[in-house]
């Protein structure tokens, strides 16, 4: 079963005067490691007089650097893409035998490569290490020494989802892990950063991921539990990835308590949220108005058990069959069935 969607993400600013728009960095192109096939992509920038250079940052994420030679009263950035949301099994990977259970250690050479993703998340003062609440949460979360690593990750992700409620937070920046635990609520970026802190305390390499989340409404209502969104939906989202030898980077979404699937389209993955901003840059001093939209539209759907052919589609299939029968008859082709048909 395949569903293809078109996503349009538009961000525009209107300034109260003619101002110089300083260089901007845009991280709004699906990252090289995305598992969701991206069939088309475009980035449109206003004003039209600009220079655009595609780069890759230090962590291999796609980065567009924009330079604006002339002052402007507007700045607009529009991303359009087509994604194939064919279902992805998030558990479709193998794990190295020596890393199948908790308590494994990365070999020295691999640990050196993963060093930025193993660095403890400081609470306030650089070098101070995780805060008291983050350390206490880790100390209170225990599982048997022979626990399989995948079971461990699923459980810790769901536990964090249960302990921290979700809220849309419009303030800039990311809460510290202790702040998120203290208030018991946070945005997706807050819980993602908290999970990064917890995983690193457990000796697991983890990184912060910013991307698009696409959620499609179900064909039929769930028999038990929530049925999901009532309408197709997309927005910027954040989650975490943990490095498991053999499996590579595995996405964990503590907002939902699930592993990342086909609806998670990563844009950037970095050791710290500060280097994962979707749009960063500045202008001369002015007052500005922000306009934002993020929409998703289905552009193709294969028939499936929960959404079979429509009546008009069946009529087209029947008409085609009748036409083929006429052609066979006119060509003198007869069809027979043997004495032992196979069902």
PATORVO-165201 format. One line per field, with one value per residue (C-alpha): x, y, z; residue number from 1; residue in one letter. Coordinates in steps of 0.02 Angstrom, whole numbers. Last residue first. Example, Ala and Ser with C-alpha at 12.3 -4.5 7.8 and 13.67 -1.06 7.14 Angstrom:
% residues 2
u	684  615
v	-53  -225
w	357  390
seq	2  1
type	S  A
This chain:
% residues 343
u	-390  -309  -420  -410  -503  -421  -500  -528  -509  -545  -455  -542  -468  -640  -682  -520  -550  -729  -673  -539  -671  -781  -635  -598  -779  -774  -614  -688  -849  -743  -654  -819  -882  -723  -586  -543  -498  -475  -420  -311  -319  -157  -164  -87  -79  -130  -109  -6  -1  117  81  167  150  265  251  407  462  635  819  927  899  955  984  931  796  765  876  978  1142  1066  977  1142  1231  1150  1020  941  788  719  555  454  293  378  416  507  488  340  314  212  310  459  491  637  734  867  1038  1137  1059  1222  1290  1147  1159  1013  903  794  635  581  433  388  209  97  -84  -214  -381  -461  -289  -260  -388  -355  -363  -470  -564  -478  -586  -569  -468  -352  -306  -131  11  163  301  433  608  725  831  936  1073  1110  1261  1218  1317  1162  1189  1191  1020  947  1015  954  783  777  823  679  561  602  596  424  359  361  268  311  360  512  553  556  658  783  807  843  707  743  749  616  449  301  273  141  114  147  147  304  305  206  310  468  411  366  542  623  519  551  737  752  656  775  926  872  861  992  1038  854  781  802  734  750  933  894  756  870  1008  885  816  989  1051  1164  1349  1432  1551  1461  1358  1171  1107  1246  1201  1341  1449  1409  1346  1501  1612  1530  1685  1793  1670  1682  1873  1863  1732  1560  1512  1368  1265  1097  1081  1099  1264  1384  1276  1274  1096  991  861  679  608  538  439  408  237  238  232  308  352  326  408  379  475  435  544  487  575  493  528  696  874  985  1127  1034  1142  1063  1153  1059  1112  1091  1142  1312  1356  1481  1356  1322  1310  1187  1226  1088  1117  975  869  703  651  581  648  581  651  602  592  525  518  571  577  551  706  791  980  1026  923  762  788  734  895  907  1051  1025  1143  1087  926  955  797  661  529  387  450  342  406  360  370  289  292  207  195  133  86  107  16  70  0
v	-1094  -1208  -1279  -1464  -1505  -1369  -1203  -1139  -970  -944  -822  -792  -618  -538  -638  -584  -401  -407  -490  -355  -219  -304  -313  -128  -85  -188  -100  72  30  -29  139  232  132  170  40  -14  94  -19  -167  -60  39  136  322  468  658  670  848  915  1093  1200  1385  1535  1724  1827  2017  2121  2278  2340  2334  2268  2086  1920  1737  1561  1451  1267  1273  1115  1186  1251  1086  998  843  865  786  894  886  718  656  562  501  342  287  350  234  270  353  490  642  530  499  377  362  227  278  125  -48  -147  -50  51  241  333  460  591  684  855  914  1041  1015  901  847  743  758  677  637  467  330  327  161  10  -35  106  205  168  247  327  511  546  609  693  748  860  873  917  780  788  657  506  396  275  273  272  456  485  406  516  679  636  595  766  848  757  803  988  986  905  1040  1020  966  892  1060  991  860  989  1109  972  928  1111  1192  1223  1391  1515  1533  1467  1310  1188  1067  882  798  722  564  451  495  469  295  256  301  205  51  51  80  -62  -183  -140  -165  -339  -349  -465  -340  -326  -151  8  185  266  311  387  497  547  602  709  784  829  909  828  875  1028  1048  1199  1278  1252  1074  1001  864  737  712  546  619  728  574  457  438  413  285  191  178  130  -7  48  -29  -150  -132  -172  -323  -352  -257  -404  -487  -334  -277  -311  -192  -179  -126  39  -57  75  100  181  368  421  605  752  916  1103  1221  1406  1543  1724  1883  2051  2239  2219  2287  2224  2096  1956  1804  1634  1480  1317  1175  989  889  803  834  974  1059  1011  1150  1220  1399  1524  1704  1828  1944  1849  1920  1793  1615  1455  1286  1134  946  796  608  602  420  407  328  496  477  612  743  810  994  1130  1179  1360  1475  1662  1802  1977  2056  2243  2338  2435  2473  2392  2218  2074  1900  1737  1552  1425  1236  1141  952  843  667  495  346  169  0
w	-304  -429  -565  -593  -755  -855  -897  -1073  -1159  -1344  -1458  -1624  -1645  -1638  -1481  -1395  -1439  -1374  -1212  -1189  -1207  -1077  -956  -982  -945  -785  -726  -766  -673  -526  -524  -528  -379  -282  -266  -89  62  214  110  -2  -163  -197  -153  -245  -221  -38  22  168  233  337  350  429  422  532  550  573  663  618  666  525  482  556  518  566  491  533  688  714  778  940  967  1010  944  772  658  525  411  467  389  520  439  377  554  709  859  970  1140  1058  1118  1159  972  954  790  772  704  650  667  674  822  902  887  965  875  958  912  849  746  612  558  456  468  378  471  623  693  774  806  993  1086  1045  887  792  672  487  346  474  464  402  510  433  552  476  546  688  766  925  943  1051  1086  1227  1389  1500  1542  1355  1339  1476  1404  1228  1302  1384  1218  1133  1275  1254  1063  1065  1182  1369  1525  1692  1765  1856  1724  1584  1691  1734  1550  1506  1403  1220  1133  1081  1171  1071  1174  1111  1253  1282  1451  1524  1632  1514  1360  1463  1509  1328  1268  1411  1371  1183  1211  1337  1228  1085  1198  1254  1443  1522  1659  1714  1700  1800  1787  1958  1932  1762  1834  1979  1860  1760  1921  1989  1829  1700  1696  1770  1623  1556  1697  1676  1657  1552  1428  1443  1287  1203  1039  1011  1047  920  811  966  1033  869  884  1069  1044  1105  1271  1303  1462  1384  1272  1085  1072  1061  930  818  794  639  568  518  687  621  488  355  275  103  137  -29  -10  -128  -80  -75  39  40  115  112  166  140  144  57  54  -89  -97  -6  36  71  134  108  223  195  348  342  527  495  380  200  73  -54  -106  -140  -197  -191  -298  -299  -133  -91  -87  -163  -111  -213  -185  -279  -252  -69  -12  178  254  288  304  178  273  200  153  273  359  301  344  322  270  325  263  248  286  192  322  420  379  316  356  269  312  196  211  70  78  -65  -15  -89  -16  -50  0
seq	343  342  341  340  339  338  337  336  335  334  333  332  331  330  329  328  327  326  325  324  323  322  321  320  319  318  317  316  315  314  313  312  311  310  309  308  307  306  305  304  303  302  301  300  299  298  297  296  295  294  293  292  291  290  289  288  287  286  285  284  283  282  281  280  279  278  277  276  275  274  273  272  271  270  269  268  267  266  265  264  263  262  261  260  259  258  257  256  255  254  253  252  251  250  249  248  247  246  245  244  243  242  241  240  239  238  237  236  235  234  233  232  231  230  229  228  227  226  225  224  223  222  221  220  219  218  217  216  215  214  213  212  211  210  209  208  207  206  205  204  203  202  201  200  199  198  197  196  195  194  193  192  191  190  189  188  187  186  185  184  183  182  181  180  179  178  177  176  175  174  173  172  171  170  169  168  167  166  165  164  163  162  161  160  159  158  157  156  155  154  153  152  151  150  149  148  147  146  145  144  143  142  141  140  139  138  137  136  135  134  133  132  131  130  129  128  127  126  125  124  123  122  121  120  119  118  117  116  115  114  113  112  111  110  109  108  107  106  105  104  103  102  101  100  99  98  97  96  95  94  93  92  91  90  89  88  87  86  85  84  83  82  81  80  79  78  77  76  75  74  73  72  71  70  69  68  67  66  65  64  63  62  61  60  59  58  57  56  55  54  53  52  51  50  49  48  47  46  45  44  43  42  41  40  39  38  37  36  35  34  33  32  31  30  29  28  27  26  25  24  23  22  21  20  19  18  17  16  15  14  13  12  11  10  9  8  7  6  5  4  3  2  1
type	X  X  X  X  X  X  X  X  X  X  X  X  X  X  X  X  X  X  X  X  X  X  X  X  X  X  X  X  X  X  X  X  X  X  X  X  X  X  X  X  X  X  X  X  X  X  X  X  X  X  X  X  X  X  X  X  X  X  X  X  X  X  X  X  X  X  X  X  X  X  X  X  X  X  X  X  X  X  X  X  X  X  X  X  X  X  X  X  X  X  X  X  X  X  X  X  X  X  X  X  X  X  X  X  X  X  X  X  X  X  X  X  X  X  X  X  X  X  X  X  X  X  X  X  X  X  X  X  X  X  X  X  X  X  X  X  X  X  X  X  X  X  X  X  X  X  X  X  X  X  X  X  X  X  X  X  X  X  X  X  X  X  X  X  X  X  X  X  X  X  X  X  X  X  X  X  X  X  X  X  X  X  X  X  X  X  X  X  X  X  X  X  X  X  X  X  X  X  X  X  X  X  X  X  X  X  X  X  X  X  X  X  X  X  X  X  X  X  X  X  X  X  X  X  X  X  X  X  X  X  X  X  X  X  X  X  X  X  X  X  X  X  X  X  X  X  X  X  X  X  X  X  X  X  X  X  X  X  X  X  X  X  X  X  X  X  X  X  X  X  X  X  X  X  X  X  X  X  X  X  X  X  X  X  X  X  X  X  X  X  X  X  X  X  X  X  X  X  X  X  X  X  X  X  X  X  X  X  X  X  X  X  X  X  X  X  X  X  X  X  X  X  X  X  X  X  X  X  X  X  X  X  X  X  X  X  X  X  X  X  X  X  X
